[in-house]
């Protein structure tokens, strides 16, 4: 027994949300990697997962936008609102993707096909508004899939047939539709498996390369070998819902609400309350051993308007996920064209569907401390002020240059309160060519070009790694400072196997006559001050 | 009747006084490395205070080593408006990077961002902001006193400052000497830096100390001032004891220096 579901997916949504027409080559980057690319950029050979620099090399006129989940979610609200006339139960899966069960609406509007056409028409009008166009361009038009179960419908929306606007899998045909799809679909669509990546990897290596092959394995064996994850994979691959329907009502005492006085008209004010409410709800559910997978966000305004929206998540929603969704939703309501006429006076979170919470075991010696939670709350506030990727968390990485040894990871990718490591595995490996500690404490983001000279003649480094003569002075801007002491060069010849990223540099430590100490770097014949020992 | 009630009230007040948790001065201080205990008036970073660190050379290292002990013992550190900071150096001075959050570009909202961090973070390390209004600075200082966050401001001259919150304590680095390089050989290993103190209250006395920042183990040590010992040639050296006695005499009387 599965719920027949319609999934609507807006292709390359982050770009549509930013108002970029599909004919403009543009990408959205997160942590220096492309996460979404426009059709025009894809034609130039830009693919998701590419590094920023490399994608710019492939397409020089590329427009690069920062990843901003707030914008994505805010702009998606009008699209969801456009579908609300057709059915009351629209669930937002993530910005750019929503779904609803089709049983009722499909019968009312005369079948899946006519419902789908209606949905497509409404959604495309809303999308065209985002792009400030009269008609939504075909490459940005939403894709729709209808099938038994959310998993199959999502895949149907993604697997568009050529020349088709939407993909309708007839009732009871879902297993046949799923069977030839690659096993990676389990991970790509929703990563519902706790340890999703490694299980999909393992399936692949075991020769279970399509969903059909996974289904052929007896379910008892999958459960015995892989535990609940294996069972879930089998259920999804055979076209069932991820768990049998649970009709027990959610305990009403897990609803949380907050009266906002004075009423809130601004999103950043509401963010603070959202975080506190999310934690309150999480604590109440956790006390009953439950976790929330579907959440209703309700708001009432001073004028008695009632707003409500359902958000769904494949795994369990953590407090930070809930807070994010509340923030996005409020942002969507308050900045939409049909914004409420008065400030929001009541905010309510209702867990709509719960599952037994596997929970997280807290470390015996603290691990998750209150200080971390406080810090997280403060940082959420700063993110609200400056944008999602304004806050970063340092991570030690191995590298041969002092600058690359610590990377900064955007906060949305880090769970501050959970167990985490600040070092990548290769951070403590030996990196020959690296200047030993102490490391310089000031880096120059803009290269600071200088000349290193001996009696007025510039010096270099020979192919054998030796200086052509003793460095005497460092000159910049027509001014020269004597070098009192120096050491080096430290030579690095990195990534010679990769044509575009090869790097051949020499570094020098110098102490100048004005008591400052620097790392000088020589790359393609030019000296720069790379870092300073301050 | 009224007297009895009054007596009860007094007894109650006494009981309340006895049971109130005692806050000692040392609880209101964030720990610093041993080398700095003698330098700072409270033996540590007093919660709610503002420390300004400037000087041409060594101010960033001084700031990092000053907050390292607090970070090791569990405090969270926010690093604001210091996009140039080498976090690997912070790691080497002992700052626990798992309790560090970085905001590189607060733009015009420096005061708002710092205000959001106050209370949640024990230490806020910041570079010079683009601009701060005087009233914002005063409000921030009041908020920090109330919530017990220490603001450490670094002004090392690599970015230009327009305004700052007035510091309770000012540390200025002066002379500096690097060791370890030998004309093409060796590597930078240790450094000696002169640090002078100024500010309000007990810190107003001033004074300066030499530190090795870092020493050969990458840590911070306080040093005696560099010895200014020279023995005039007309005196003959008698015995080892004689020399030792004379050295003690010389270091005890600063300023005594012969050709």
Interface residues (C-beta under 8 A of the other chain):
Chain A: X369 X371 X372 X374 X375 X377 X378 X379 X381 X382 X385 X386 X390 X391 X392 X393 X394 X395 X396 X402 X403 X405 X406 X408 X411 X416 X420 X421 X422 X435 X436 X437 X438 X439 X440 X441 X442 X443 X444 X445 X467 X470 X485 X486 X487 X488 X509 X511 X514 X515 X516 X517 X531 X532 X533 X534
Chain B: X56 X57 X58 X59 X60 X61 X64 X74 X75 X76 X78 X83 X84 X85 X86 X87 X88 X89 X90 X91 X92 X97 X98 X99 X100 X101 X102 X103 X104 X105 X106 X107 X109 X112 X113 X116 X117 X119 X120 X121 X122 X156 X158 X175 X176 X177 X178 X180 X181 X182 X183 X184 X185 X186 X187 X188 X189 X191 X214 X218
